[in-house]
Amino acid sequence: MAKRVQFRRGTTSEHSSFTGAVGEVTVDTDKDIVVVHDGSTAGGIPSPSLSQAQTFTKAQRGGVTTLTSSSNATAVDLSLNNFFTITLSENTTFGAPTNAVAGQAGSIFIVQDGTGSRTGSFHANFKFTGGADPTLTTTANAVDRIDYVVKSSTEIHAVATLALA
């Protein structure tokens, strides 16, 4: 038989004067958010609301997703992460990013393998300064970085920083 769990709930004003037990969870009915209590902080610690702008007081970190090139093509799925890395083992074309949503930003680290001499080109959705793809550094083990901001699902503004290592 299914069990129903109901949490203590109240308005933002009611929460401001309430100090819950350690690990107690309540619901702020004005903000529609969950509040976690630590036994000492009046009002508890509100969880972020995905429908409101957030102010972070600590560093935010994401992982780095590894891309691979197969048959001289590299797929970039922007729903997987904001930061990507690829070690080139062949010449490649970075395809049109899938799941591109306006406002997303990040970087693609492009590393030459121990052989080097690998080239890269980019789908027309990538818009570089001057209208041309950058010429990647081809020295063995070289690192280039492409920083991007998604303007629309078909337009990704990109800047290349070359020869980082």
C-alpha positions in Angstrom: 0.0 0.0 0.0 1.3 3.4 -0.9 2.2 5.8 1.9 1.6 9.6 1.8 4.1 11.9 3.4 3.0 15.4 4.2 5.5 18.0 5.4 4.9 20.9 7.7 4.1 24.0 5.6 3.7 27.7 6.1 4.1 31.2 4.5 7.4 33.0 4.1 6.6 35.1 7.2 5.8 32.0 9.3 9.1 30.4 8.2 11.1 33.5 9.2 10.3 32.9 12.8 10.5 29.1 12.8 13.6 27.1 13.7 13.0 23.5 12.6 14.8 20.4 13.9 18.0 19.2 12.4 17.1 17.6 9.0 13.5 18.7 9.2 12.0 19.7 5.8 9.1 22.2 5.4 7.4 23.8 2.5 7.2 27.6 2.0 3.8 28.0 0.4 4.4 31.6 -0.8 7.6 30.7 -2.7 6.6 27.1 -3.5 10.0 25.8 -2.4 11.3 23.2 0.1 13.1 24.5 3.2 15.7 22.4 5.0 16.3 23.1 8.7 19.5 22.7 10.7 18.2 23.2 14.2 19.6 26.7 14.7 18.9 28.9 11.6 15.6 30.8 11.9 13.7 30.3 8.7 15.8 27.4 7.6 17.8 27.1 4.4 15.6 27.5 1.3 16.2 25.3 -1.7 16.6 27.1 -5.0 13.6 27.7 -7.2 14.2 26.9 -10.8 11.6 29.6 -11.8 13.5 32.4 -10.1 16.9 34.0 -10.6 19.6 32.7 -8.2 22.4 34.4 -6.4 25.2 32.0 -5.6 27.4 32.6 -2.5 29.8 29.8 -3.3 31.5 28.6 -6.5 29.3 26.5 -8.9 31.0 23.7 -10.7 30.2 21.4 -13.5 31.9 18.4 -14.9 33.7 18.2 -18.3 32.2 15.8 -20.8 34.5 13.9 -23.2 33.6 14.1 -26.9 34.9 11.6 -29.4 35.4 11.8 -33.1 34.2 8.9 -35.3 34.6 8.9 -39.1 35.9 12.4 -39.0 32.8 13.8 -37.2 32.2 15.0 -33.7 28.7 15.3 -32.3 28.1 17.9 -29.6 25.0 17.4 -27.5 24.7 20.6 -25.4 22.1 18.9 -23.0 25.0 16.8 -21.6 27.0 19.7 -20.1 28.4 23.2 -20.6 32.1 22.1 -20.8 33.6 19.5 -23.1 37.0 18.1 -24.0 38.2 16.1 -27.0 41.6 14.7 -27.8 41.9 14.6 -31.5 43.1 11.3 -33.0 41.9 12.3 -36.5 40.8 15.3 -38.5 37.2 16.2 -37.5 34.2 18.3 -38.2 32.2 19.5 -35.2 28.6 19.0 -36.2 25.6 21.3 -35.5 25.2 21.2 -31.7 22.0 19.4 -30.7 19.8 20.6 -27.8 21.1 24.1 -28.1 19.1 26.5 -25.9 19.6 30.3 -26.0 21.6 31.5 -23.0 23.7 28.4 -22.5 27.5 29.1 -22.5 30.6 27.0 -22.0 33.8 25.8 -23.5 35.2 23.0 -25.7 38.8 22.1 -25.0 40.5 20.7 -28.1 43.7 18.7 -27.4 46.0 17.4 -30.1 47.2 13.8 -29.5 50.8 12.9 -29.3 51.1 12.9 -33.1 49.5 16.3 -33.7 48.7 17.7 -37.1 45.0 17.1 -36.6 42.6 19.7 -38.1 39.1 20.7 -37.1 36.3 22.5 -38.8 32.9 23.6 -37.5 29.3 23.4 -38.7 27.9 26.7 -40.0 25.9 27.1 -36.7 29.1 28.1 -35.0 29.7 31.8 -35.7 33.3 32.9 -35.3 34.8 36.4 -35.4 35.5 37.3 -39.0 33.2 34.6 -40.3 35.8 31.9 -40.6 36.6 28.8 -38.6 39.8 29.2 -36.5 42.9 27.3 -37.6 43.6 24.9 -34.7 47.1 24.6 -33.3 48.5 21.3 -34.8 51.6 20.9 -32.5 51.5 17.5 -30.7 49.7 17.8 -27.3 48.7 21.4 -28.0 45.5 22.7 -26.4 43.0 25.1 -27.9 39.8 26.3 -26.3 36.5 27.3 -28.0 34.3 29.4 -25.7 30.6 29.6 -26.9 27.3 31.3 -26.1 24.1 30.0 -27.6 22.1 32.8 -29.2 19.5 30.5 -30.7 19.1 26.8 -31.5 20.9 27.5 -34.8 23.4 30.2 -33.9 26.3 29.7 -31.5 28.7 32.6 -31.1 32.2 31.2 -30.6 35.6 32.6 -29.8 38.9 30.6 -30.1 41.8 30.8 -27.8 44.7 29.0 -29.5 48.0 27.4 -28.4 47.3 27.3 -24.6 49.8 24.5 -24.2 
